[in-house]
Amino acid sequence: MPTKNKFLKQILLWRYKFISERQFVYALSILVGLLAGLGTAVLKNLTFFIENVIEGKFIKDFHYSLYFIFPIIGLVLVYYIKKKIIKKEIGHGISTTLHAVSKRNGIIEKYKMYASLITAPITVGFGGSAGLQGPAVSTGAALGSYVAQLFHMNAKTRMLLIGCATAGAMSSMFKAPVAAIIFAVEIFSLDLAFASLVPLLLASVSAVITSYFFFEKDALFGFELVDAFQIKDILYYVILGFGTGVASVYFSKIYFKITNFFKRIKKPIHKLIIGGFAIGIMLYLIPPLYGEGYGLINNLLNGNTAEALKDIPYKVDLTNIWIVIGFLFLIAIFKAIAMTTTFAAGGVGGIFIPTLFMGSALGNVFAKVINTLGGNVSESNFTLIGMTGLMAGVLHAPLTAIFLIAEITGGYELFVPLMLVAAISFAFTKYFIANSIYTTELAAKGELITHNKDKNVLMMMKIDRLIEKNFKAVNPDMLLGEMLTKAVAKSTRNIFPVINKEKQFLGIVLLDDIRSFMFDTEMYNSITVETFMKSAPEIIFYDDSVEEIMRKFKTSDAWNLPVIKDEKYLGFISKSKLLTAYRNKLIEVTS
C-alpha cells in the first residue's frame, strides 16, 4: 500500500476511535474554509499581478489602443490553455457547482480545483469584463468535494462541505463572513439548522482569517457609510427598487440572448474571433468596462465621478452633469453586454461583480438625476442601494444582497432602504424571470436544488439504478408454445416486454392474458404473441425526471412500467423499487 494511503488510513482509524462524526465534520469545515480562502487569495493575487504588469508597463504608455488588444490576447491564451492543457470544459463556476450538487451527489472533477485558478486571472487580468467570485466558488467547491471524497464522507456531508467552501470563497473575497453564510444558504438551498450552521460558521471564519493574513485590512470597497438614512427619501428608494428590477430583467434577458446567439456558432475559434473583436470594440469605446470595475465602484462611492470617467477617450465636458449622467448610464447598459460576450467568447469569470458594477452606476445615475432636478439625496447611499437592488434581482438572492452591502461598507444604518429596494427588485424580477442566471438551465432540466425536500430527493435519484432487466423479452411472431418454454417457464415475473429485432419496444404481454391458454396444447402452434400483446399503460423515457416517473405511476395505476431510450427497450421500473429508493435517498439526505 502506498505511503499516502497508509497515512490516510491512520487518520481515519484515529478519527473512528477518538472523535465523533460531528466533530470530524467541524474539523473538515475548518480545513475546507482555509483551502477556499487560500484558493481565493491565489486567484485575486494572480489577477492583480497580471493587471499591474499590463496597466503599468503597457497601457500606461500606449493607453486606449491596448484596451482593444489585450482582452483579445487574454481570450486567446485561455482558449489554448483549455484546449491544450486542461482539455476539458470549465463551465461557469456556480452553475456547474449547482449541477454537481443536484445530479452528481456533490462529486466534482479534480481538474476544477485548478482550472479556474489559471484561466480566470488571465481573462480578467487582461481586461475581460467579468468577475472573480464565480471562479472562486468553483475552485473552493472542487476543493470541498475532494476533501469529502478523500475522507470518505457520505453524500449529505459532501454537499455540506461544498456549501462550506462556497461560504469560504465568498467570505474571503469580500471579508463578509455573515453574508457568505447567507449566500451559501440562498444559492445552494442548505438547511439553516444547527447541524449545518456550525460548519458554515467555522468555514466562513477560517476563510476570512486567511484573507486577512494575505491582504491584511485591504478591502475591495474602500468606503464607510457617512450619510444616514433619511425618511424623506423613502419614495425615491421605492422608485429605485422598481428601476433596479427593470435593470435586472434587462441584465438577465441580454445574458440569455447573447449566450443563445453564440451557442449557434459551432466552432470555438469562431466564437473567439467574433466575441473577441466585439469585446475589444466595446472596451476601446468605453474603457471603464475594462476588467472587474472595482475602480469605478469605489470612485462613485467616494464621490470621485471625474476619476471614474477619466479614461473616456472623447473630448467631452465632464463638468456638464447631464453628459456625466449619460456616460454612466451607457456604462451600466453595456456592462451586461460586455460581460456576457466575454463568457460567450470563451473567457472564464463570474457575474457577481459585474452585477455590483451595473448597480452602482445606475444608483449613482438615479441620485444625480434627483439632485440635478432640485432634490437633495446622498449619492453614495444610492450607489450602495443600487448595488443591492441589482444583486437581489439578477442573482435572486435578496438576503445576500442586503447583508453583503451592509457588511462590507458598515452601512447597517441603511437596513430599511436596503430591505425595501431588495424586496421590490427581487419581486419585480421574479415575476418576469422565474430563475436566476445561475439556475435557469438547471430548472429547465428539472435539476435545480430548492428548499423543497421532496423535490430535491426525487431529483437526486438516478434512473439507471432503478431499471430492472430481469424480464424475459419476446417478439411478436413468437408462437405461444415457444413463449411458454423460453420465457414463461424461465421467468419469475408476470409481465413480458414485446420487442422486434431492432430491440424497439412494441408492447407487453401479461401472464394473466395467457393463463387460460397455457394448458391448451392445440393452440401452442397456432397463436402468436402478437395476439395477446397490448400497449403499456404508460411509457417511461430515459430522459424523464424521477418526479415525472412518479406522476406516470400515479396516473396509470401500474406496478411496472417499461423504460425506452432512443426507441429501444431498456427494462422496467417497478413501483416498489422506486418507493424503496426514494425512502433510502430521503434518509440519506435528511438524517
C-alpha positions as CSV (number, residue, x, y, z in Angstrom):
1,M,0.0,0.0,0.0
2,P,1.4,3.5,-0.9
3,T,2.6,5.7,2.0
4,K,-0.1,8.2,1.2
5,N,-2.8,5.7,1.7
6,K,-1.3,4.3,4.9
7,F,-1.2,7.8,6.3
8,L,-4.8,8.5,5.3
9,K,-5.8,5.1,6.8
10,Q,-4.2,6.0,10.1
11,I,-6.1,9.3,10.2
12,L,-9.4,7.6,9.5
13,L,-8.7,4.9,12.2
14,W,-7.7,7.6,14.7
15,R,-10.9,9.5,13.8
16,Y,-13.1,6.5,14.4
17,K,-11.5,5.8,17.8
18,F,-11.3,9.3,19.3
19,I,-13.7,11.8,17.7
20,S,-17.4,11.7,16.7
21,E,-18.8,12.2,13.2
22,R,-20.0,15.7,14.1
23,Q,-16.6,16.8,15.5
24,F,-14.9,15.4,12.4
25,V,-17.2,17.4,10.1
26,Y,-16.4,20.5,12.1
27,A,-12.7,19.9,11.6
28,L,-13.2,19.3,7.9
29,S,-15.3,22.5,7.6
30,I,-12.4,24.5,9.0
31,L,-10.0,22.8,6.6
32,V,-12.3,23.5,3.7
33,G,-12.7,27.1,4.7
34,L,-8.9,27.6,4.9
35,L,-8.5,25.9,1.4
36,A,-11.3,28.0,-0.1
37,G,-9.7,31.2,1.4
38,L,-6.3,30.2,0.1
39,G,-7.7,29.5,-3.4
40,T,-9.5,32.9,-3.4
41,A,-6.3,34.6,-2.3
42,V,-4.3,33.0,-5.1
43,L,-7.0,33.9,-7.6
44,K,-7.0,37.5,-6.5
45,N,-3.2,37.9,-6.3
46,L,-2.7,36.4,-9.7
47,T,-5.3,38.7,-11.2
48,F,-3.9,41.8,-9.5
49,F,-0.3,40.8,-10.6
50,I,-1.4,40.5,-14.3
51,E,-3.4,43.7,-14.1
52,N,-0.4,45.6,-12.6
53,V,2.0,44.3,-15.1
54,I,-0.2,45.1,-18.1
55,E,-1.5,48.5,-16.9
56,G,1.9,49.6,-15.5
57,K,4.1,48.6,-18.4
58,F,1.8,48.8,-21.4
59,I,-1.5,50.6,-21.1
60,K,0.2,53.4,-19.2
61,D,2.3,54.2,-22.3
62,F,0.0,53.2,-25.2
63,H,-3.3,53.6,-23.4
64,Y,-6.5,53.4,-25.5
65,S,-5.3,51.2,-28.3
66,L,-4.4,48.4,-25.9
67,Y,-7.9,48.4,-24.3
68,F,-8.9,46.8,-27.7
69,I,-5.9,44.4,-28.0
70,F,-5.3,42.9,-24.5
71,P,-8.8,41.4,-23.9
72,I,-8.4,39.5,-27.2
73,I,-4.9,38.3,-26.2
74,G,-6.4,37.1,-22.9
75,L,-9.2,35.2,-24.6
76,V,-6.7,33.6,-27.0
77,L,-4.5,32.4,-24.1
78,V,-7.5,31.0,-22.3
79,Y,-8.6,29.2,-25.4
80,Y,-5.3,27.4,-25.9
81,I,-5.0,26.6,-22.2
82,K,-8.4,24.9,-22.2
83,K,-7.7,23.2,-25.5
84,K,-4.0,22.1,-25.0
85,I,-3.5,21.8,-21.2
86,I,-6.9,21.3,-19.4
87,K,-8.5,19.7,-22.4
88,K,-12.0,19.9,-20.7
89,E,-14.7,22.5,-20.5
90,I,-14.5,24.6,-17.4
91,G,-18.1,26.0,-17.3
92,H,-19.4,28.8,-15.2
93,G,-18.5,28.3,-11.5
94,I,-21.7,28.5,-9.6
95,S,-23.9,26.9,-12.2
96,T,-21.6,23.9,-12.6
97,T,-21.3,23.5,-8.9
98,L,-25.1,23.5,-8.5
99,H,-25.3,20.8,-11.2
100,A,-22.7,18.7,-9.3
101,V,-24.8,19.0,-6.1
102,S,-28.1,18.2,-7.7
103,K,-27.1,15.4,-10.1
104,R,-23.7,14.0,-9.0
105,N,-24.2,13.9,-5.2
106,G,-21.6,16.6,-4.8
107,I,-18.8,14.8,-6.8
108,I,-16.8,17.5,-8.7
109,E,-14.0,16.7,-11.1
110,K,-10.5,17.3,-9.7
111,Y,-9.3,19.5,-12.6
112,K,-11.8,22.1,-11.4
113,M,-9.6,22.7,-8.4
114,Y,-7.0,24.5,-10.6
115,A,-8.8,25.2,-13.9
116,S,-10.4,28.5,-12.8
117,L,-7.2,29.5,-10.9
118,I,-5.3,29.5,-14.2
119,T,-7.9,30.8,-16.7
120,A,-9.9,33.4,-14.7
121,P,-6.9,35.6,-13.8
122,I,-5.9,35.6,-17.4
123,T,-9.4,36.5,-18.6
124,V,-9.9,39.3,-16.1
125,G,-6.3,40.4,-15.7
126,F,-6.1,41.0,-19.5
127,G,-9.3,43.2,-19.3
128,G,-12.1,40.7,-19.8
129,S,-15.3,42.3,-18.4
130,A,-16.1,39.7,-15.8
131,G,-15.7,39.0,-12.1
132,L,-13.8,36.5,-9.9
133,Q,-16.5,35.4,-7.5
134,G,-17.8,32.5,-9.7
135,P,-14.2,31.1,-10.3
136,A,-13.5,31.4,-6.6
137,V,-16.6,29.4,-5.7
138,S,-15.8,26.8,-8.4
139,T,-12.3,26.4,-7.0
140,G,-13.5,26.2,-3.4
141,A,-16.3,23.8,-4.2
142,A,-14.0,21.5,-6.0
143,L,-11.6,21.5,-3.0
144,G,-14.5,20.8,-0.7
145,S,-15.7,17.9,-2.8
146,Y,-12.2,16.5,-2.9
147,V,-11.7,16.7,0.8
148,A,-15.1,15.0,1.4
149,Q,-14.1,12.2,-1.1
150,L,-10.7,11.8,0.5
151,F,-12.1,11.2,3.9
152,H,-15.0,9.0,2.6
153,M,-17.8,11.3,3.7
154,N,-21.4,10.5,2.6
155,A,-23.3,12.5,0.0
156,K,-25.0,14.7,2.5
157,T,-21.8,15.7,4.2
158,R,-20.1,16.1,0.8
159,M,-22.7,18.7,-0.2
160,L,-22.5,20.4,3.2
161,L,-18.7,20.8,2.7
162,I,-19.3,22.2,-0.8
163,G,-21.6,24.8,0.9
164,C,-18.9,25.5,3.4
165,A,-16.4,26.0,0.6
166,T,-18.8,28.4,-1.1
167,A,-19.2,30.4,2.1
168,G,-15.5,30.4,2.5
169,A,-14.8,31.7,-1.0
170,M,-17.4,34.5,-0.5
171,S,-16.1,35.4,2.9
172,S,-12.5,35.5,1.7
173,M,-13.4,37.6,-1.4
174,F,-15.4,40.3,0.4
175,K,-14.4,39.9,4.0
176,A,-18.1,39.5,4.8
177,P,-18.5,36.2,6.8
178,V,-22.2,36.7,7.7
179,A,-23.2,37.5,4.1
180,A,-21.1,34.5,2.9
181,I,-23.2,32.1,5.1
182,I,-26.4,33.6,3.8
183,F,-25.2,33.3,0.2
184,A,-24.5,29.6,0.7
185,V,-27.9,29.0,2.2
186,E,-29.8,31.0,-0.5
187,I,-27.9,29.8,-3.6
188,F,-27.4,26.1,-2.5
189,S,-30.6,25.8,-0.5
190,L,-28.8,24.4,2.5
191,D,-30.7,23.8,5.7
192,L,-30.1,26.5,8.2
193,A,-30.2,24.1,11.2
194,F,-27.6,23.6,13.9
195,A,-26.0,20.6,12.1
196,S,-25.2,22.8,9.0
197,L,-24.9,26.2,10.6
198,V,-21.9,25.5,12.8
199,P,-19.8,24.1,9.9
200,L,-20.8,27.1,7.8
201,L,-19.7,29.5,10.5
202,L,-16.4,27.7,11.0
203,A,-15.6,27.6,7.3
204,S,-16.6,31.3,6.8
205,V,-14.5,32.5,9.8
206,S,-11.4,30.4,8.8
207,A,-11.6,31.7,5.2
208,V,-11.9,35.3,6.3
209,I,-8.9,34.8,8.6
210,T,-6.9,33.5,5.6
211,S,-8.0,36.6,3.7
212,Y,-6.7,38.9,6.5
213,F,-3.4,37.0,6.5
214,F,-2.8,37.7,2.8
215,F,-4.5,41.1,2.4
216,E,-4.5,42.5,5.9
217,K,-7.1,45.2,6.1
218,D,-7.3,45.9,2.4
219,A,-10.9,45.8,1.2
220,L,-12.4,45.6,-2.3
221,F,-14.6,48.6,-1.5
222,G,-12.8,51.3,0.3
223,F,-15.8,53.1,1.7
224,E,-17.5,53.6,5.0
225,L,-21.0,54.9,5.5
226,V,-21.2,58.7,6.1
227,D,-24.7,59.8,5.3
228,A,-27.5,58.4,7.4
229,F,-30.9,57.2,6.1
230,Q,-33.5,60.0,5.7
231,I,-37.1,59.1,5.9
232,K,-37.9,61.8,3.4
233,D,-36.1,59.8,0.7
234,I,-38.3,56.7,1.1
235,L,-40.3,57.4,-2.1
236,Y,-37.1,57.7,-4.1
237,Y,-35.9,54.3,-2.8
238,V,-39.2,52.7,-3.9
239,I,-38.7,54.1,-7.4
240,L,-35.1,52.9,-7.3
241,G,-36.4,49.4,-6.3
242,F,-38.5,49.3,-9.5
243,G,-35.7,50.7,-11.6
244,T,-33.2,48.1,-10.4
245,G,-35.9,45.5,-11.0
246,V,-36.2,46.6,-14.7
247,A,-32.4,46.7,-14.9
248,S,-32.2,43.1,-13.5
249,V,-34.7,41.9,-16.1
250,Y,-32.7,43.6,-18.8
251,F,-29.4,42.1,-17.4
252,S,-30.9,38.6,-17.5
253,K,-32.6,38.9,-20.9
254,I,-29.5,40.2,-22.6
255,Y,-27.4,37.5,-21.0
256,F,-29.6,34.7,-22.4
257,K,-29.9,36.4,-25.8
258,I,-26.2,36.8,-26.3
259,T,-25.5,33.3,-24.9
260,N,-28.0,31.7,-27.2
261,F,-26.6,33.6,-30.2
262,F,-23.1,32.3,-29.5
263,K,-24.5,28.7,-29.0
264,R,-25.4,28.7,-32.6
265,I,-21.8,29.2,-33.6
266,K,-20.4,25.7,-33.6
267,K,-16.6,26.2,-33.7
268,P,-14.9,27.7,-30.6
269,I,-12.4,29.5,-32.7
270,H,-15.2,31.4,-34.5
271,K,-16.7,32.3,-31.1
272,L,-13.4,33.6,-30.0
273,I,-12.9,35.8,-33.1
274,I,-16.4,37.2,-33.1
275,G,-16.6,37.7,-29.4
276,G,-13.0,38.9,-29.0
277,F,-13.5,41.7,-31.6
278,A,-16.8,42.7,-30.1
279,I,-15.3,43.0,-26.6
280,G,-12.3,44.9,-28.0
281,I,-14.5,47.5,-29.7
282,M,-16.7,47.9,-26.6
283,L,-13.7,48.4,-24.3
284,Y,-12.0,50.7,-26.7
285,L,-15.0,53.0,-26.9
286,I,-15.9,52.6,-23.2
287,P,-12.7,51.9,-21.2
288,P,-14.4,51.8,-17.7
289,L,-15.8,48.4,-18.8
290,Y,-12.2,47.0,-18.7
291,G,-11.7,44.3,-16.1
292,E,-13.8,43.8,-13.0
293,G,-14.6,47.5,-12.4
294,Y,-13.7,48.0,-8.8
295,G,-12.1,51.3,-9.6
296,L,-15.4,52.8,-10.9
297,I,-17.4,51.4,-8.0
298,N,-15.0,52.9,-5.4
299,N,-14.8,56.2,-7.1
300,L,-18.6,56.6,-7.3
301,L,-18.9,55.6,-3.7
302,N,-16.4,58.3,-2.7
303,G,-17.9,60.9,-4.9
304,N,-15.0,61.0,-7.4
305,T,-17.0,60.9,-10.6
306,A,-14.3,62.6,-12.7
307,E,-11.8,60.0,-11.7
308,A,-14.3,57.2,-12.5
309,L,-14.7,58.6,-16.1
310,K,-11.1,59.7,-16.7
311,D,-10.5,57.0,-19.3
312,I,-13.3,58.1,-21.6
313,P,-11.5,58.7,-24.9
314,Y,-13.6,61.6,-26.1
315,K,-13.1,65.3,-25.5
316,V,-16.2,66.0,-23.5
317,D,-17.1,68.4,-20.8
318,L,-17.3,66.3,-17.7
319,T,-18.4,69.4,-15.7
320,N,-21.8,69.1,-17.5
321,I,-23.8,66.9,-15.2
322,W,-26.1,65.6,-18.0
323,I,-23.1,64.4,-20.0
324,V,-21.8,62.6,-16.9
325,I,-25.2,61.0,-16.3
326,G,-25.3,59.9,-19.9
327,F,-21.9,58.2,-19.8
328,L,-22.7,56.5,-16.5
329,F,-26.0,55.1,-17.9
330,L,-24.2,54.0,-21.1
331,I,-21.6,52.2,-19.0
332,A,-24.3,50.4,-16.9
333,I,-26.1,49.3,-20.1
334,F,-23.1,47.9,-21.8
335,K,-21.6,46.2,-18.8
336,A,-24.1,43.3,-19.1
337,I,-23.3,43.0,-22.9
338,A,-19.5,43.1,-22.4
339,M,-19.6,40.6,-19.5
340,T,-21.8,38.1,-21.4
341,T,-19.7,38.4,-24.6
342,T,-16.6,37.7,-22.5
343,F,-18.1,34.4,-21.4
344,A,-19.5,33.5,-24.7
345,A,-16.2,34.1,-26.5
346,G,-14.5,31.6,-24.2
347,G,-13.5,33.6,-21.2
348,V,-13.8,32.4,-17.6
349,G,-15.3,34.6,-14.9
350,G,-18.3,35.4,-12.8
351,I,-21.3,37.6,-12.9
352,F,-21.3,38.7,-9.3
353,I,-19.0,41.8,-9.6
354,P,-20.5,42.9,-12.9
355,T,-23.9,42.9,-11.2
356,L,-22.5,45.2,-8.4
357,F,-20.8,47.3,-11.1
358,M,-24.0,47.9,-13.0
359,G,-26.0,48.5,-9.8
360,S,-23.5,51.1,-8.6
361,A,-23.6,53.0,-11.9
362,L,-27.4,53.0,-12.0
363,G,-27.8,54.0,-8.4
364,N,-25.4,56.9,-8.8
365,V,-27.2,58.0,-12.0
366,F,-30.5,58.0,-10.2
367,A,-29.2,60.1,-7.4
368,K,-27.5,62.6,-9.8
369,V,-30.8,63.0,-11.7
370,I,-32.7,63.7,-8.4
371,N,-30.1,66.2,-7.2
372,T,-29.9,67.9,-10.6
373,L,-33.7,68.3,-10.7
374,G,-33.7,70.1,-7.3
375,G,-33.7,67.2,-4.8
376,N,-31.1,66.5,-2.1
377,V,-30.1,62.9,-1.6
378,S,-26.9,61.1,-0.8
379,E,-25.2,59.8,-4.0
380,S,-23.1,57.3,-2.1
381,N,-26.1,55.8,-0.3
382,F,-28.0,55.5,-3.6
383,T,-24.9,53.9,-5.2
384,L,-24.9,51.3,-2.5
385,I,-28.6,50.7,-2.6
386,G,-28.4,50.3,-6.4
387,M,-25.8,47.5,-6.0
388,T,-28.2,45.8,-3.6
389,G,-31.2,46.1,-6.0
390,L,-29.3,44.6,-8.9
391,M,-27.8,41.8,-6.8
392,A,-31.2,40.9,-5.4
393,G,-32.8,40.9,-8.9
394,V,-30.2,39.3,-11.1
395,L,-28.9,36.7,-8.6
396,H,-32.3,36.1,-6.9
397,A,-30.5,36.4,-3.6
398,P,-32.1,39.4,-1.7
399,L,-30.8,38.4,1.8
400,T,-27.3,38.1,0.4
401,A,-27.6,41.5,-1.2
402,I,-28.8,43.1,2.0
403,F,-26.2,41.7,4.3
404,L,-23.3,41.9,1.8
405,I,-23.6,45.6,1.2
406,A,-24.3,46.3,4.9
407,E,-21.3,44.2,6.0
408,I,-18.6,45.4,3.5
409,T,-19.4,49.1,3.9
410,G,-20.6,49.3,7.5
411,G,-23.9,50.5,6.2
412,Y,-26.1,48.9,8.8
413,E,-28.0,52.2,9.3
414,L,-29.3,51.7,5.7
415,F,-31.1,48.5,6.6
416,V,-34.5,50.0,5.9
417,P,-33.8,51.1,2.3
418,L,-31.6,48.0,1.7
419,M,-34.5,45.8,2.6
420,L,-37.1,47.8,0.7
421,V,-35.1,48.0,-2.6
422,A,-34.0,44.4,-2.4
423,A,-37.6,43.2,-1.8
424,I,-39.1,45.3,-4.7
425,S,-36.3,44.4,-7.1
426,F,-36.5,40.7,-6.3
427,A,-40.3,40.5,-6.5
428,F,-40.3,42.5,-9.8
429,T,-37.6,40.4,-11.4
430,K,-39.1,37.1,-10.2
431,Y,-42.4,38.0,-11.8
432,F,-40.8,38.2,-15.3
433,I,-37.9,35.7,-14.8
434,A,-38.6,32.7,-12.6
435,N,-35.0,31.7,-12.0
436,S,-31.6,33.4,-11.8
437,I,-28.9,33.2,-14.4
438,Y,-27.2,30.6,-12.3
439,T,-30.2,28.3,-12.2
440,T,-32.3,28.8,-15.3
441,E,-30.8,25.9,-17.3
442,L,-30.9,23.6,-14.3
443,A,-34.5,24.4,-13.6
444,A,-35.4,23.8,-17.3
445,K,-33.9,20.3,-17.0
446,G,-35.6,19.7,-13.6
447,E,-32.1,19.6,-11.9
448,L,-32.4,22.6,-9.6
449,I,-31.9,22.2,-5.8
450,T,-34.5,24.1,-3.9
451,H,-35.7,24.2,-0.3
452,N,-38.4,21.7,-1.2
453,K,-37.0,18.5,0.3
454,D,-39.4,16.2,-1.5
455,K,-38.4,17.5,-5.0
456,N,-34.7,17.5,-4.0
457,V,-34.8,13.8,-3.1
458,L,-36.6,13.0,-6.4
459,M,-34.1,15.0,-8.4
460,M,-31.1,13.3,-6.8
461,M,-32.3,9.8,-7.6
462,K,-30.8,8.3,-10.7
463,I,-32.9,6.4,-13.2
464,D,-30.1,4.0,-14.1
465,R,-30.2,2.5,-10.6
466,L,-34.0,2.0,-10.8
467,I,-34.1,0.0,-14.0
468,E,-34.7,-3.8,-13.7
469,K,-33.6,-6.0,-16.6
470,N,-34.7,-9.5,-15.4
471,F,-37.7,-9.5,-17.6
472,K,-37.9,-12.1,-20.4
473,A,-38.5,-10.3,-23.7
474,V,-40.5,-11.9,-26.5
475,N,-41.0,-11.0,-30.2
476,P,-44.5,-10.5,-31.8
477,D,-44.0,-13.5,-34.2
478,M,-43.2,-16.0,-31.4
479,L,-45.6,-18.9,-31.1
480,L,-47.4,-19.4,-27.8
481,G,-45.7,-22.7,-27.1
482,E,-42.3,-21.1,-27.7
483,M,-43.1,-18.3,-25.4
484,L,-44.2,-20.7,-22.6
485,T,-40.9,-22.7,-22.8
486,K,-38.4,-19.8,-23.5
487,A,-40.0,-17.0,-21.4
488,V,-42.7,-18.0,-19.0
489,A,-41.0,-21.1,-17.7
490,K,-37.7,-19.2,-17.1
491,S,-39.2,-16.0,-15.6
492,T,-40.1,-15.0,-12.1
493,R,-42.1,-12.0,-13.4
494,N,-45.7,-11.8,-14.7
495,I,-45.0,-9.3,-17.4
496,F,-43.2,-9.8,-20.7
497,P,-42.0,-7.0,-23.0
498,V,-42.5,-7.4,-26.7
499,I,-39.7,-6.2,-28.9
500,N,-38.7,-6.6,-32.5
501,K,-35.3,-7.5,-34.0
502,E,-34.1,-3.9,-33.6
503,K,-35.0,-4.1,-29.9
504,Q,-37.7,-1.5,-30.3
505,F,-40.4,-1.7,-27.7
506,L,-43.8,-2.7,-29.2
507,G,-46.0,-3.6,-26.2
508,I,-46.4,-6.0,-23.3
509,V,-48.0,-9.4,-22.6
510,L,-49.3,-10.1,-19.1
511,L,-49.3,-13.6,-17.6
512,D,-53.0,-13.2,-16.8
513,D,-53.7,-12.7,-20.5
514,I,-52.4,-16.1,-21.5
515,R,-53.3,-18.1,-18.4
516,S,-56.5,-19.5,-19.9
517,F,-54.5,-20.8,-22.9
518,M,-51.4,-22.2,-21.1
519,F,-52.7,-25.7,-20.9
520,D,-54.4,-25.9,-24.3
521,T,-51.7,-27.6,-26.3
522,E,-53.6,-27.4,-29.5
523,M,-53.1,-23.6,-29.5
524,Y,-49.4,-23.7,-28.9
525,N,-48.5,-23.7,-32.6
526,S,-51.5,-21.6,-33.9
527,I,-51.4,-18.4,-31.8
528,T,-48.5,-15.9,-31.8
529,V,-47.5,-13.4,-29.1
530,E,-49.0,-10.6,-31.2
531,T,-52.4,-12.0,-30.4
532,F,-52.0,-11.2,-26.7
533,M,-49.9,-8.1,-27.0
534,K,-51.3,-4.8,-25.7
535,S,-50.0,-1.3,-25.1
536,A,-48.2,-0.4,-21.9
537,P,-50.4,1.9,-19.6
538,E,-47.5,4.4,-19.7
539,I,-44.0,4.7,-21.1
540,I,-41.0,5.9,-19.2
541,F,-38.5,7.7,-21.3
542,Y,-34.8,7.6,-20.2
543,D,-34.7,11.4,-20.0
544,D,-37.8,11.6,-17.7
545,S,-37.2,13.1,-14.3
546,V,-38.0,10.9,-11.3
547,E,-40.7,13.3,-10.4
548,E,-42.3,12.7,-13.9
549,I,-41.9,8.9,-13.4
550,M,-43.7,9.2,-10.1
551,R,-46.5,11.0,-11.8
552,K,-46.8,8.3,-14.5
553,F,-47.1,5.6,-11.9
554,K,-49.8,7.6,-10.2
555,T,-51.9,8.3,-13.3
556,S,-51.5,4.8,-14.8
557,D,-52.0,2.9,-11.5
558,A,-49.5,0.4,-12.9
559,W,-46.9,-1.6,-10.9
560,N,-44.3,-1.9,-13.6
561,L,-43.6,0.5,-16.5
562,P,-41.2,0.0,-19.4
563,V,-38.2,2.3,-20.0
564,I,-37.4,3.4,-23.5
565,K,-34.2,5.1,-24.8
566,D,-34.0,6.2,-28.4
567,E,-37.0,4.0,-29.1
568,K,-35.0,1.0,-27.8
569,Y,-36.3,-1.1,-24.8
570,L,-34.0,-0.9,-21.7
571,G,-36.0,-2.6,-19.0
572,F,-38.7,-1.9,-16.4
573,I,-39.1,0.3,-13.3
574,S,-41.3,-1.1,-10.6
575,K,-43.2,1.0,-8.2
576,S,-41.9,-1.0,-5.2
577,K,-38.2,-0.4,-6.2
578,L,-38.9,3.3,-6.9
579,L,-40.5,3.8,-3.5
580,T,-37.8,1.9,-1.7
581,A,-35.1,4.0,-3.5
582,Y,-37.0,7.2,-2.6
583,R,-37.1,6.2,1.1
584,N,-33.4,5.4,1.2
585,K,-32.5,8.7,-0.5
586,L,-34.7,10.6,1.8
587,I,-33.0,9.1,4.9
588,E,-29.6,9.8,3.3
589,V,-30.4,13.5,2.6
590,T,-32.3,14.4,5.8
591,S,-30.6,12.3,8.5
